[in-house]
Amino acid sequence: MRALTDVTSEILRKWRESRGWDVPRMARELRKAARDTGEDVAAHHGLVKMIPQWERGNRAPRERYRLLYLKVFQDMLGDLPPGMAFGTELAVRLAGVRSRAARLPGPDEIRALEAAALAKPRQAMTPAEIRARATEAIAQLHEVADKLAELSALLGDDAAGGGAS
Amino acid sequence: MSARDDKIRQAMAELDVHVAEVEASVAALKALLADDEAAGEEEQARRG
C-alpha cells in the first residue's frame, strides 16, 4: 500500500474536492470505510470538526485516519502505473481533471441548452453568438475526448512497460 | 523526469484547458437560461 508520508494537508482537501464532497460527506465516507473493516472512529460531528483542521494543517490525522483516507481514495491513487515517477500532487491533479471531464455535459445536452437559449431574443448574446458558443463547446468536447484517450494510452503504455523509462 | 512523464504532464495541461473551455461555454449558456428563470420569478412575484 502506498505510504501517506507525502500527503500534505492541502492534498487531503484536494482529494475531497476532486470528488465534489463537502466536509460532512467526507466524514460519512471515512465512517463508512471504517464500518466496512469494523474499525472504531470518531462520531460524525467529531469528524466534521477534525477534517477542516487536518486540511488546514492545524493538526495531523492519526494513523487510523490516514489509513482510512487511503482506503477511501485508493482507486484514485491506484490510477498511477507502478514504478512511475509521479508524485501524489500529480495524482490528485489527474484525478481532478478526469473528474471534471466526466461531469461535462454531452453534445446532445449542449445542443439542448443552445435550443433553449435560442428560444427567445436576448440582450446578452445574439443568436449567432449562442450558436457559435455551443459549436465551440462541442468541438472542445471532442478535444477533451482525444486528450483523455491520449492520457489513457500514455498511462497504459507506461504500466505495460513496467515504468521503465 | 522522463520524456513520457513530460508527455503526460503536457496532455494533462491541455486536457485541463479544453475542459475549462467547455465549462466556460456551458456556464455562459446556462447563465442565459438562469436569467429567464429569474425574470419568470420576478414576473410571478409582481402578479402574486
Backbone of each chain as ProteinMPNN parsed JSONL, in Angstrom:
{"seq_chain_A": "MRALTDVTSEILRKWRESRGWDVPRMARELRKAARDTGEDVAAHHGLVKMIPQWERGNRAPRERYRLLYLKVFQDMLGDLPPGMAFGTELAVRLAGVRSRAARLPGPDEIRALEAAALAKPRQAMTPAEIRARATEAIAQLHEVADKLAELSALLGDDAAGGGAS", "coords_chain_A": {"N_chain_A": [[0.849, -1.202, 0.0], [0.443, 2.238, -0.715], [2.442, 4.701, 0.889], [1.598, 7.261, 3.252], [3.153, 9.359, 3.629], [3.869, 11.464, 1.965], [1.661, 12.989, 1.728], [0.103, 15.97, 2.016], [-1.61, 18.42, 4.091], [-2.977, 20.055, 2.379], [-3.322, 18.39, 0.19], [-5.131, 16.531, 1.204], [-7.415, 18.094, 1.273], [-7.682, 18.624, -1.466], [-8.104, 16.054, -2.486], [-10.613, 15.509, -1.406], [-12.145, 17.571, -2.57], [-11.848, 16.939, -5.244], [-13.625, 14.954, -5.576], [-15.942, 16.272, -5.312], [-17.055, 16.511, -2.796], [-18.514, 17.717, 0.227], [-17.518, 18.695, 3.59], [-19.085, 17.252, 5.584], [-19.883, 15.067, 3.991], [-17.421, 13.903, 3.445], [-16.787, 13.082, 5.99], [-18.763, 11.157, 6.369], [-17.952, 9.292, 4.46], [-15.493, 8.467, 5.472], [-16.341, 7.281, 7.834], [-17.876, 5.255, 6.783], [-15.947, 3.724, 5.463], [-14.558, 2.892, 7.676], [-16.482, 1.409, 9.001], [-16.795, -0.719, 7.247], [-14.565, -2.225, 7.768], [-14.771, -2.737, 10.366], [-13.66, -0.934, 12.154], [-13.125, 1.388, 14.846], [-14.145, 4.647, 14.977], [-14.169, 8.285, 15.316], [-17.228, 10.042, 16.159], [-19.699, 11.256, 13.802], [-20.067, 14.105, 14.011], [-17.739, 14.784, 15.293], [-15.771, 14.138, 13.448], [-16.465, 15.943, 11.472], [-15.569, 18.25, 12.616], [-12.861, 17.702, 12.854], [-11.843, 17.205, 10.249], [-11.608, 19.705, 8.732], [-9.561, 20.801, 10.28], [-7.445, 19.034, 9.84], [-7.157, 19.497, 7.129], [-6.377, 22.127, 7.055], [-3.982, 21.934, 8.197], [-3.668, 22.321, 10.851], [-3.692, 20.299, 12.668], [-2.43, 16.924, 12.606], [-3.766, 14.05, 10.988], [-4.369, 11.043, 12.843], [-2.772, 7.778, 12.624], [-4.758, 5.829, 12.135], [-6.769, 7.293, 10.84], [-5.37, 8.226, 8.655], [-4.954, 5.882, 7.255], [-7.568, 5.272, 6.679], [-8.207, 7.329, 4.91], [-6.598, 6.562, 2.762], [-7.89, 4.242, 2.092], [-10.388, 5.19, 1.28], [-9.678, 6.745, -0.928], [-8.343, 5.02, -2.579], [-8.783, 4.106, -5.182], [-8.228, 6.286, -6.721], [-5.536, 6.725, -6.206], [-4.581, 4.364, -7.083], [-4.662, 4.709, -9.718], [-2.337, 5.335, -10.842], [0.382, 4.128, -12.747], [2.491, 1.417, -11.739], [5.724, 2.083, -10.474], [6.08, 4.436, -11.739], [7.337, 7.736, -11.943], [5.673, 9.539, -10.438], [4.301, 12.122, -8.399], [2.246, 12.473, -5.465], [0.783, 14.77, -5.672], [0.498, 15.167, -8.404], [-1.052, 12.989, -9.017], [-3.391, 13.71, -7.773], [-4.085, 15.947, -9.249], [-4.496, 14.779, -11.727], [-6.648, 13.049, -11.178], [-8.494, 14.979, -10.5], [-8.867, 16.517, -12.867], [-9.801, 14.573, -14.574], [-12.133, 13.905, -13.295], [-13.55, 16.311, -13.538], [-13.81, 16.343, -16.314], [-15.437, 14.138, -16.658], [-17.793, 15.069, -15.652], [-18.743, 16.82, -17.523], [-21.295, 18.066, -19.744], [-22.869, 16.177, -22.413], [-22.719, 16.279, -26.091], [-25.417, 16.323, -26.969], [-26.76, 17.416, -24.811], [-25.632, 19.923, -24.757], [-26.517, 20.922, -27.186], [-29.223, 21.002, -26.567], [-29.241, 22.973, -24.613], [-28.439, 25.096, -26.197], [-30.631, 25.265, -27.937], [-32.632, 25.959, -26.134], [-31.663, 28.409, -25.289], [-31.841, 29.825, -27.623], [-34.485, 30.114, -27.921], [-35.758, 32.46, -27.323], [-35.442, 36.063, -27.927], [-32.368, 37.689, -26.964], [-30.553, 39.969, -24.89], [-28.03, 39.74, -23.937], [-26.593, 38.019, -25.588], [-26.245, 37.414, -29.065], [-28.203, 35.444, -31.452], [-26.385, 34.275, -33.238], [-24.04, 34.313, -31.767], [-24.736, 32.635, -29.684], [-25.078, 30.215, -31.05], [-22.473, 29.9, -31.993], [-21.083, 29.629, -29.616], [-22.105, 27.233, -28.608], [-21.337, 25.463, -30.615], [-18.595, 25.693, -30.462], [-18.203, 24.683, -27.894], [-18.911, 22.016, -28.256], [-16.985, 21.224, -30.08], [-14.765, 21.516, -28.458], [-15.358, 19.551, -26.648], [-14.8, 17.269, -28.113], [-12.066, 17.553, -28.287], [-11.451, 17.188, -25.629], [-12.169, 14.503, -25.329], [-10.284, 13.344, -27.032], [-7.9, 14.017, -25.734], [-8.222, 12.69, -23.319], [-8.14, 10.072, -24.23], [-5.567, 10.044, -25.201], [-4.127, 10.409, -22.849], [-4.858, 8.081, -21.441], [-3.693, 6.191, -23.077], [-1.006, 6.871, -22.815], [-0.603, 6.444, -20.065], [-1.316, 3.77, -19.901], [0.566, 2.569, -21.595], [2.784, 3.074, -20.144], [2.353, 1.56, -17.868], [2.31, -0.96, -18.96], [4.914, -1.172, -19.758], [6.181, -1.397, -17.41], [7.078, 0.885, -16.256], [9.582, 1.495, -17.052], [11.399, 3.901, -17.974]], "CA_chain_A": [[0.0, 0.0, 0.0], [1.183, 3.497, -0.783], [2.609, 5.382, 2.176], [0.925, 8.559, 3.266], [4.134, 10.317, 4.132], [3.979, 12.63, 1.101], [0.349, 13.619, 1.607], [0.029, 17.162, 2.861], [-2.967, 18.824, 4.455], [-3.559, 20.605, 1.146], [-3.723, 17.253, -0.655], [-6.363, 15.962, 1.775], [-8.511, 18.939, 0.817], [-7.847, 18.436, -2.914], [-8.718, 14.731, -2.697], [-12.04, 15.634, -1.11], [-12.786, 18.441, -3.562], [-11.855, 16.3, -6.56], [-14.843, 14.133, -5.64], [-17.09, 17.153, -5.147], [-17.658, 16.24, -1.487], [-18.345, 18.694, 1.304], [-16.887, 18.077, 4.768], [-19.923, 16.191, 6.16], [-19.84, 13.87, 3.133], [-16.108, 13.28, 3.686], [-16.907, 12.402, 7.29], [-19.575, 9.945, 6.168], [-17.156, 8.313, 3.706], [-14.489, 7.905, 6.384], [-17.036, 6.384, 8.77], [-18.295, 4.085, 6.017], [-14.745, 2.904, 5.262], [-14.234, 2.293, 8.983], [-17.508, 0.401, 9.286], [-16.547, -1.892, 6.408], [-13.499, -3.059, 8.331], [-15.046, -2.908, 11.789], [-12.824, -0.072, 12.998], [-13.824, 2.345, 15.692], [-13.683, 6.017, 14.698], [-14.924, 9.363, 15.97], [-18.607, 10.246, 15.692], [-19.806, 12.116, 12.617], [-19.83, 15.529, 14.3], [-16.322, 14.925, 15.65], [-15.013, 14.148, 12.184], [-16.77, 17.2, 10.769], [-14.686, 19.269, 13.201], [-11.446, 17.357, 12.655], [-11.424, 17.229, 8.835], [-11.048, 21.02, 8.359], [-8.286, 21.013, 10.99], [-6.438, 18.281, 9.088], [-6.961, 20.119, 5.81], [-5.653, 23.397, 7.244], [-2.669, 21.617, 8.746], [-3.631, 22.675, 12.274], [-3.302, 19.068, 13.334], [-2.249, 15.832, 11.643], [-4.615, 12.894, 11.298], [-3.665, 9.885, 13.396], [-2.553, 6.721, 11.63], [-6.033, 5.178, 11.822], [-7.473, 8.106, 9.86], [-4.566, 8.27, 7.416], [-5.237, 4.629, 6.546], [-8.93, 5.356, 6.139], [-8.125, 8.176, 3.714], [-6.048, 5.738, 1.675], [-8.921, 3.296, 1.684], [-11.434, 5.924, 0.561], [-9.187, 7.272, -2.206], [-7.393, 4.077, -3.164], [-8.957, 3.981, -6.631], [-7.563, 7.431, -7.312], [-4.1, 6.508, -6.098], [-4.272, 3.191, -7.878], [-4.694, 5.127, -11.1], [-0.975, 5.537, -11.328], [1.087, 2.9, -13.052], [3.552, 1.15, -10.774], [7.08, 2.439, -10.872], [6.155, 5.715, -12.427], [7.869, 8.772, -11.05], [4.628, 10.528, -10.214], [4.066, 12.487, -7.015], [0.825, 12.432, -5.112], [0.171, 16.01, -6.163], [0.122, 14.951, -9.8], [-2.17, 12.032, -8.991], [-4.587, 14.473, -7.4], [-4.447, 16.784, -10.404], [-5.023, 13.881, -12.759], [-7.986, 12.619, -10.753], [-9.361, 16.156, -10.528], [-9.224, 16.918, -14.232], [-10.638, 13.496, -15.124], [-13.446, 14.012, -12.661], [-14.235, 17.443, -14.188], [-14.154, 15.931, -17.682], [-16.558, 13.185, -16.577], [-19.025, 15.798, -15.306], [-19.167, 17.713, -18.615], [-22.471, 17.572, -20.474], [-22.579, 15.631, -23.737], [-23.126, 17.144, -27.203], [-26.884, 16.466, -27.027], [-27.165, 18.341, -23.745], [-25.207, 21.273, -25.168], [-27.468, 21.334, -28.234], [-30.491, 21.323, -25.896], [-29.027, 24.292, -23.989], [-28.427, 26.057, -27.309], [-32.011, 25.435, -28.413], [-33.379, 26.693, -25.106], [-31.176, 29.793, -25.287], [-32.288, 30.476, -28.868], [-35.954, 30.134, -27.951], [-36.257, 33.843, -27.299], [-34.385, 37.049, -28.167], [-31.588, 38.005, -25.764], [-29.687, 41.149, -24.991], [-26.657, 39.376, -23.571], [-25.925, 37.291, -26.673], [-27.045, 37.287, -30.297], [-28.355, 34.032, -31.832], [-25.139, 33.791, -33.859], [-23.074, 34.072, -30.684], [-25.185, 31.439, -28.95], [-24.743, 29.052, -31.888], [-21.012, 29.762, -32.025], [-20.659, 29.158, -28.295], [-22.457, 25.816, -28.492], [-20.489, 24.713, -31.564], [-17.242, 25.693, -29.882], [-18.207, 23.776, -26.734], [-18.931, 20.635, -28.755], [-15.651, 20.973, -30.652], [-13.852, 21.327, -27.318], [-15.664, 18.23, -26.061], [-14.035, 16.281, -28.89], [-10.666, 17.692, -27.864], [-11.374, 16.556, -24.3], [-12.173, 13.04, -25.535], [-8.992, 12.971, -27.621], [-6.852, 14.128, -24.705], [-8.431, 11.589, -22.359], [-7.649, 8.855, -24.876], [-4.105, 10.151, -25.254], [-3.632, 10.175, -21.488], [-5.02, 6.662, -21.113], [-2.681, 5.445, -23.826], [0.303, 7.139, -22.204], [-0.549, 5.768, -18.761], [-1.355, 2.33, -20.17], [1.868, 2.166, -22.135], [3.778, 3.105, -19.081], [2.124, 0.416, -16.979], [2.713, -2.168, -19.666], [6.37, -1.201, -19.818], [6.701, -1.509, -16.05], [7.619, 2.17, -15.819], [10.99, 1.61, -17.411], [11.571, 4.994, -18.925]], "C_chain_A": [[0.878, 1.243, 0.0], [1.291, 4.14, 0.599], [1.951, 6.75, 2.112], [1.889, 9.67, 3.675], [4.2, 11.579, 3.281], [2.64, 13.332, 0.912], [0.25, 14.784, 2.58], [-1.429, 17.471, 3.188], [-3.711, 19.346, 3.229], [-4.072, 19.463, 0.251], [-4.998, 16.604, -0.11], [-7.567, 16.769, 1.286], [-8.771, 18.715, -0.668], [-8.479, 17.073, -3.232], [-10.234, 14.865, -2.519], [-12.744, 16.44, -2.207], [-12.844, 17.796, -4.945], [-13.064, 15.381, -6.718], [-16.109, 14.986, -5.541], [-17.795, 16.944, -3.808], [-17.491, 17.441, -0.562], [-17.805, 17.944, 2.535], [-17.784, 16.997, 5.4], [-19.919, 14.912, 5.315], [-18.51, 13.139, 3.334], [-16.152, 12.485, 4.988], [-17.689, 11.102, 7.131], [-18.764, 8.867, 5.45], [-16.1, 7.66, 4.606], [-15.15, 6.909, 7.342], [-17.49, 5.101, 8.058], [-17.1, 3.138, 5.819], [-14.368, 2.197, 6.564], [-15.212, 1.165, 9.303], [-17.237, -0.889, 8.517], [-15.478, -2.804, 7.001], [-13.64, -3.201, 9.848], [-14.185, -2.056, 12.699], [-13.683, 0.938, 13.747], [-13.283, 3.741, 15.396], [-14.584, 7.03, 15.398], [-16.335, 9.45, 15.39], [-18.611, 11.236, 14.534], [-19.46, 13.577, 12.942], [-18.377, 15.783, 14.691], [-15.462, 14.997, 14.398], [-15.244, 15.451, 11.419], [-15.911, 18.344, 11.341], [-13.221, 18.995, 12.832], [-10.976, 17.532, 11.209], [-10.886, 18.607, 8.42], [-9.718, 21.301, 9.057], [-7.156, 20.262, 10.28], [-6.119, 18.983, 7.779], [-6.236, 21.46, 5.916], [-4.253, 23.158, 7.782], [-2.544, 21.989, 10.207], [-3.27, 21.459, 13.121], [-3.231, 17.958, 12.3], [-3.178, 14.68, 12.006], [-3.787, 11.74, 11.86], [-3.641, 8.771, 12.366], [-3.856, 6.063, 11.189], [-6.775, 5.951, 10.711], [-6.697, 8.213, 8.544], [-4.845, 7.022, 6.587], [-6.646, 4.64, 5.945], [-8.971, 6.232, 4.887], [-7.619, 7.354, 2.526], [-7.097, 4.774, 1.152], [-9.981, 3.997, 0.825], [-10.951, 6.337, -0.84], [-8.276, 6.292, -2.936], [-7.548, 3.941, -4.682], [-8.224, 5.097, -7.357], [-6.036, 7.226, -7.303], [-3.676, 5.334, -6.974], [-4.277, 3.485, -9.36], [-3.286, 5.214, -11.693], [-0.289, 4.213, -11.607], [2.223, 2.66, -12.062], [4.91, 1.591, -11.315], [7.197, 3.79, -11.536], [6.557, 6.824, -11.458], [6.863, 9.896, -10.872], [4.545, 10.859, -8.734], [2.58, 12.428, -6.735], [0.091, 13.649, -5.641], [-0.316, 15.826, -7.605], [-1.052, 13.984, -9.882], [-3.466, 12.762, -8.69], [-5.051, 15.325, -8.576], [-5.084, 15.941, -11.495], [-6.452, 13.45, -12.418], [-8.962, 13.785, -10.865], [-9.805, 16.5, -11.937], [-10.076, 15.833, -14.896], [-12.055, 13.581, -14.565], [-14.243, 15.17, -13.291], [-14.675, 17.056, -15.593], [-15.376, 15.01, -17.658], [-17.878, 13.897, -16.304], [-19.527, 16.709, -16.441], [-20.42, 17.162, -19.285], [-22.057, 17.03, -21.836], [-23.052, 16.583, -24.826], [-24.643, 17.368, -27.248], [-27.369, 17.487, -25.994], [-26.789, 19.783, -24.108], [-26.148, 21.802, -26.257], [-28.821, 21.724, -27.608], [-30.395, 22.69, -25.215], [-29.083, 25.379, -25.058], [-29.864, 26.344, -27.766], [-32.829, 26.248, -27.416], [-32.966, 28.165, -25.099], [-31.652, 30.559, -26.513], [-33.799, 30.694, -28.896], [-36.529, 31.542, -27.856], [-35.116, 34.838, -27.49], [-33.669, 37.438, -26.869], [-30.756, 39.255, -26.001], [-28.235, 40.743, -24.795], [-25.902, 38.721, -24.715], [-26.84, 37.239, -27.893], [-27.21, 35.804, -30.614], [-27.074, 33.462, -32.436], [-24.096, 33.474, -32.789], [-23.434, 32.815, -29.895], [-24.802, 30.183, -29.733], [-23.237, 28.812, -31.883], [-20.498, 29.182, -30.721], [-20.919, 27.652, -28.153], [-21.563, 24.97, -29.402], [-19.071, 24.594, -31.019], [-17.162, 24.701, -28.715], [-18.168, 22.319, -27.196], [-17.578, 20.267, -29.372], [-14.647, 20.712, -29.528], [-14.095, 19.983, -26.631], [-14.896, 17.137, -26.789], [-12.557, 16.331, -28.507], [-10.454, 17.016, -26.512], [-11.295, 15.046, -24.465], [-10.826, 12.574, -26.084], [-7.884, 12.985, -26.567], [-6.983, 13.024, -23.661], [-7.889, 10.29, -22.938], [-6.118, 8.862, -24.91], [-3.494, 9.85, -23.881], [-3.721, 8.697, -21.111], [-3.948, 5.84, -21.803], [-1.31, 5.638, -23.189], [0.444, 6.388, -20.878], [-0.541, 4.253, -18.947], [-0.043, 1.821, -20.686], [2.893, 2.079, -21.041], [3.635, 1.908, -18.161], [2.613, -0.861, -17.647], [4.224, -2.291, -19.701], [7.002, -1.265, -18.447], [7.375, -0.245, -15.585], [9.074, 2.349, -16.163], [11.165, 2.701, -18.437], [12.694, 5.894, -18.471]], "O_chain_A": [[1.927, 1.279, 0.643], [0.339, 4.121, 1.378], [1.775, 7.318, 1.034], [1.475, 10.777, 4.02], [4.543, 12.648, 3.786], [2.503, 14.178, 0.028], [0.304, 14.609, 3.797], [-2.351, 16.868, 2.639], [-4.908, 19.112, 3.062], [-5.132, 19.576, -0.364], [-5.853, 16.174, -0.885], [-8.602, 16.206, 0.932], [-9.922, 18.625, -1.095], [-9.296, 16.964, -4.147], [-11.021, 14.409, -3.348], [-13.797, 16.044, -2.705], [-13.758, 18.061, -5.725], [-13.479, 15.066, -7.834], [-17.22, 14.472, -5.674], [-18.999, 17.176, -3.698], [-16.451, 18.1, -0.568], [-17.659, 16.722, 2.516], [-17.286, 15.918, 5.722], [-19.948, 13.807, 5.857], [-18.473, 11.91, 3.388], [-15.629, 11.374, 5.078], [-17.317, 10.073, 7.693], [-18.863, 7.684, 5.774], [-15.848, 6.459, 4.513], [-14.603, 5.844, 7.627], [-17.49, 4.017, 8.64], [-17.219, 1.924, 5.983], [-13.917, 1.052, 6.553], [-14.825, 0.11, 9.805], [-17.414, -1.992, 9.035], [-15.486, -4.012, 6.766], [-12.748, -3.714, 10.522], [-13.987, -2.388, 13.868], [-14.792, 1.283, 13.34], [-12.087, 3.986, 15.549], [-15.609, 6.684, 15.985], [-16.596, 8.99, 14.278], [-17.64, 11.962, 14.32], [-18.666, 14.206, 12.243], [-17.845, 16.867, 14.452], [-14.545, 15.813, 14.303], [-14.327, 15.989, 10.798], [-15.572, 19.287, 10.626], [-12.452, 19.912, 12.542], [-9.846, 17.958, 10.969], [-9.816, 18.682, 7.816], [-8.847, 21.962, 8.491], [-6.05, 20.783, 10.135], [-4.961, 19.057, 7.367], [-5.559, 21.879, 4.977], [-3.432, 24.074, 7.82], [-1.442, 21.979, 10.757], [-2.622, 21.583, 14.161], [-3.877, 18.025, 11.254], [-3.36, 14.367, 13.182], [-2.664, 11.49, 11.422], [-4.372, 8.798, 11.376], [-4.039, 5.772, 10.007], [-7.327, 5.361, 9.782], [-7.286, 8.281, 7.465], [-4.959, 7.095, 5.363], [-6.887, 4.1, 4.866], [-9.675, 5.923, 3.925], [-8.156, 7.447, 1.423], [-7.192, 4.516, -0.048], [-10.412, 3.479, -0.205], [-11.709, 6.285, -1.808], [-7.517, 6.692, -3.819], [-6.57, 3.693, -5.389], [-7.675, 4.905, -8.442], [-5.352, 7.523, -8.283], [-2.576, 5.309, -7.527], [-3.94, 2.624, -10.173], [-3.104, 5.167, -12.91], [-0.366, 3.284, -10.803], [2.849, 3.613, -11.599], [5.178, 1.467, -12.51], [8.298, 4.237, -11.859], [6.153, 6.828, -10.295], [7.167, 11.063, -11.124], [4.702, 9.972, -7.895], [1.761, 12.344, -7.65], [-1.08, 13.569, -6.012], [-1.403, 16.275, -7.97], [-1.939, 14.144, -10.72], [-4.509, 12.47, -9.277], [-6.244, 15.415, -8.865], [-6.078, 16.333, -12.106], [-7.344, 13.484, -13.266], [-10.11, 13.609, -11.271], [-10.987, 16.748, -12.177], [-10.968, 16.139, -15.687], [-13.037, 13.358, -15.273], [-15.44, 15.043, -13.546], [-15.778, 17.397, -16.019], [-16.241, 15.093, -18.529], [-18.947, 13.407, -16.669], [-20.603, 17.298, -16.337], [-20.595, 15.948, -19.387], [-20.999, 17.392, -22.352], [-23.711, 17.581, -24.535], [-25.099, 18.476, -27.531], [-28.254, 18.3, -26.26], [-27.52, 20.727, -23.81], [-26.525, 22.973, -26.25], [-29.476, 22.66, -28.067], [-31.347, 23.47, -25.237], [-29.685, 26.435, -24.863], [-30.256, 27.496, -27.954], [-33.616, 27.113, -27.799], [-33.8, 29.054, -24.927], [-31.845, 31.774, -26.466], [-34.324, 31.371, -29.78], [-37.665, 31.78, -28.265], [-33.955, 34.507, -27.247], [-34.288, 37.506, -25.808], [-30.325, 39.558, -27.113], [-27.328, 41.316, -25.399], [-24.681, 38.857, -24.8], [-28.049, 37.046, -27.77], [-26.448, 34.981, -30.107], [-26.719, 32.311, -32.181], [-23.362, 32.491, -32.895], [-22.566, 32.04, -29.494], [-24.276, 29.22, -29.174], [-22.779, 27.674, -31.782], [-19.591, 28.349, -30.714], [-20.08, 26.903, -27.652], [-21.093, 23.901, -29.01], [-18.438, 23.541, -31.102], [-16.178, 23.976, -28.57], [-17.478, 21.491, -26.602], [-17.091, 19.148, -29.207], [-13.8, 19.823, -29.621], [-13.172, 19.361, -26.106], [-14.4, 16.196, -26.17], [-11.887, 15.303, -28.414], [-9.436, 16.366, -26.273], [-10.471, 14.384, -23.834], [-10.292, 11.548, -25.663], [-7.045, 12.087, -26.515], [-5.984, 12.49, -23.179], [-7.257, 9.503, -22.233], [-5.467, 7.843, -24.682], [-2.493, 9.143, -23.766], [-2.789, 8.132, -20.539], [-3.368, 4.924, -21.22], [-0.545, 4.685, -23.042], [1.478, 5.777, -20.605], [0.161, 3.539, -18.231], [0.424, 0.76, -20.271], [3.734, 1.181, -20.993], [4.62, 1.311, -17.726], [3.233, -1.72, -17.02], [4.757, -3.4, -19.678], [8.224, -1.195, -18.322], [8.156, -0.27, -14.634], [9.737, 3.243, -15.638], [11.086, 2.451, -19.64], [13.002, 6.881, -19.138]]}, "seq_chain_B": "MSARDDKIRQAMAELDVHVAEVEASVAALKALLADDEAAGEEEQARRG", "coords_chain_B": {"N_chain_B": [[13.169, 13.598, -14.752], [11.209, 11.65, -16.986], [10.821, 11.468, -20.617], [8.348, 10.53, -21.183], [6.9, 11.112, -18.865], [6.9, 13.852, -19.134], [5.3, 14.098, -21.401], [2.894, 13.191, -20.389], [2.324, 15.098, -18.436], [2.07, 17.305, -20.119], [-0.137, 16.522, -21.7], [-2.055, 16.418, -19.718], [-2.17, 19.096, -18.95], [-3.147, 20.241, -21.295], [-5.582, 18.947, -21.481], [-6.813, 19.992, -19.244], [-7.133, 22.662, -20.044], [-8.905, 22.387, -22.244], [-11.131, 21.268, -20.948], [-11.78, 23.358, -19.241], [-12.538, 25.251, -21.111], [-14.86, 24.131, -22.236], [-16.429, 24.078, -19.934], [-16.675, 26.825, -19.476], [-18.12, 27.696, -21.731], [-20.489, 26.245, -21.453], [-21.346, 27.242, -19.027], [-21.867, 29.873, -19.764], [-24.03, 29.566, -21.506], [-25.868, 28.418, -19.769], [-26.183, 30.502, -18.014], [-27.669, 32.314, -19.476], [-30.109, 31.011, -19.531], [-30.671, 30.949, -16.855], [-31.141, 33.604, -16.391], [-33.609, 33.809, -17.6], [-35.18, 32.292, -15.863], [-34.989, 33.813, -13.526], [-36.22, 36.145, -14.382], [-38.758, 35.166, -14.849], [-39.543, 34.455, -12.264], [-39.573, 36.957, -11.083], [-41.641, 38.129, -12.485], [-43.75, 36.524, -11.688], [-43.823, 37.16, -8.982], [-44.542, 39.814, -9.124], [-47.123, 39.562, -10.09], [-48.267, 38.004, -8.133]], "CA_chain_B": [[11.832, 13.276, -15.26], [11.335, 11.024, -18.304], [10.088, 12.108, -21.717], [6.941, 10.111, -21.072], [6.306, 11.934, -17.795], [6.679, 15.173, -19.732], [4.141, 13.994, -22.301], [1.688, 13.06, -19.555], [2.058, 16.425, -17.856], [1.613, 18.157, -21.218], [-1.504, 16.097, -22.052], [-2.926, 16.819, -18.599], [-2.347, 20.558, -19.01], [-4.025, 20.531, -22.433], [-6.924, 18.468, -21.102], [-7.323, 20.982, -18.292], [-7.56, 23.837, -20.821], [-10.113, 22.043, -23.012], [-12.243, 21.097, -20.006], [-12.147, 24.707, -18.766], [-13.246, 25.95, -22.196], [-16.233, 23.598, -22.309], [-17.13, 24.558, -18.73], [-16.993, 28.254, -19.643], [-19.195, 27.833, -22.726], [-21.725, 25.707, -20.866], [-21.763, 28.197, -17.985], [-22.429, 31.052, -20.445], [-25.372, 29.198, -21.999], [-26.756, 28.228, -18.609], [-26.45, 31.819, -17.415], [-28.779, 32.904, -20.233], [-31.36, 30.371, -19.103], [-30.906, 31.36, -15.465], [-31.764, 34.935, -16.489], [-35.035, 33.579, -17.9], [-35.839, 31.84, -14.621], [-35.075, 34.948, -12.601], [-37.235, 37.061, -14.91], [-40.043, 34.499, -14.626], [-39.877, 34.564, -10.836], [-39.913, 38.356, -10.822], [-42.961, 38.334, -13.073], [-44.72, 35.849, -10.798], [-43.887, 37.925, -7.736], [-45.309, 41.028, -9.396], [-48.539, 39.202, -10.212], [-48.751, 37.425, -6.88]], "C_chain_B": [[11.946, 12.732, -16.686], [10.534, 11.8, -19.35], [8.612, 11.742, -21.618], [6.223, 10.893, -19.974], [5.975, 13.325, -18.336], [5.439, 15.162, -20.606], [2.857, 13.932, -21.494], [1.336, 14.412, -18.942], [1.493, 17.368, -18.923], [0.156, 17.827, -21.583], [-2.482, 16.523, -20.967], [-3.212, 18.315, -18.654], [-3.305, 20.919, -20.142], [-5.463, 20.092, -22.134], [-7.593, 19.486, -20.177], [-7.877, 22.202, -19.037], [-8.859, 23.533, -21.572], [-11.333, 21.899, -22.095], [-12.727, 22.47, -19.542], [-12.922, 25.456, -19.841], [-14.683, 25.446, -22.342], [-17.037, 24.118, -21.115], [-17.567, 26.01, -18.899], [-18.155, 28.438, -20.622], [-20.527, 27.364, -22.154], [-22.256, 26.677, -19.804], [-22.416, 29.42, -18.622], [-23.843, 30.749, -20.935], [-26.355, 29.047, -20.834], [-27.117, 29.563, -17.968], [-27.605, 32.501, -18.139], [-30.11, 32.332, -19.749], [-31.7, 30.75, -17.66], [-31.551, 32.744, -15.429], [-33.256, 34.795, -16.75], [-35.794, 33.219, -16.629], [-36.039, 32.992, -13.659], [-36.166, 35.914, -13.056], [-38.631, 36.482, -14.673], [-40.5, 34.621, -13.187], [-40.297, 35.982, -10.478], [-41.35, 38.647, -11.289], [-44.039, 37.739, -12.157], [-44.913, 36.645, -9.511], [-44.723, 39.196, -7.932], [-46.803, 40.732, -9.436], [-49.122, 38.737, -8.895], [-48.85, 38.487, -5.847]], "O_chain_B": [[12.686, 13.28, -17.504], [9.704, 12.651, -19.032], [7.739, 12.551, -21.932], [5.069, 11.289, -20.141], [4.925, 13.895, -18.041], [4.627, 16.086, -20.566], [1.853, 14.542, -21.861], [0.172, 14.814, -18.938], [0.56, 18.129, -18.664], [-0.672, 18.722, -21.753], [-3.603, 16.938, -21.26], [-4.342, 18.751, -18.435], [-4.165, 21.785, -19.986], [-6.425, 20.775, -22.487], [-8.776, 19.794, -20.315], [-8.949, 22.709, -18.707], [-9.799, 24.327, -21.541], [-12.427, 22.353, -22.428], [-13.93, 22.718, -19.46], [-13.85, 26.206, -19.536], [-15.608, 26.232, -22.546], [-18.182, 24.545, -21.266], [-18.677, 26.384, -18.52], [-19.061, 29.234, -20.377], [-21.56, 28.006, -22.345], [-23.462, 26.901, -19.701], [-23.397, 29.949, -18.098], [-24.744, 31.576, -20.796], [-27.503, 29.484, -20.903], [-28.218, 29.734, -17.444], [-28.423, 33.178, -17.517], [-31.095, 33.051, -19.579], [-32.871, 30.857, -17.295], [-32.386, 33.035, -14.573], [-34.069, 35.545, -16.209], [-36.871, 33.743, -16.347], [-37.1, 33.142, -13.054], [-36.933, 36.435, -12.245], [-39.567, 37.209, -14.339], [-41.677, 34.857, -12.91], [-41.224, 36.201, -9.698], [-42.14, 39.3, -10.606], [-45.075, 38.35, -11.894], [-46.032, 36.783, -9.017], [-45.491, 39.603, -7.06], [-47.63, 41.487, -8.924], [-50.275, 39.012, -8.565], [-49.239, 38.21, -4.713]]}, "name": "protein", "num_of_chains": 2, "seq": "MRALTDVTSEILRKWRESRGWDVPRMARELRKAARDTGEDVAAHHGLVKMIPQWERGNRAPRERYRLLYLKVFQDMLGDLPPGMAFGTELAVRLAGVRSRAARLPGPDEIRALEAAALAKPRQAMTPAEIRARATEAIAQLHEVADKLAELSALLGDDAAGGGASMSARDDKIRQAMAELDVHVAEVEASVAALKALLADDEAAGEEEQARRG"}
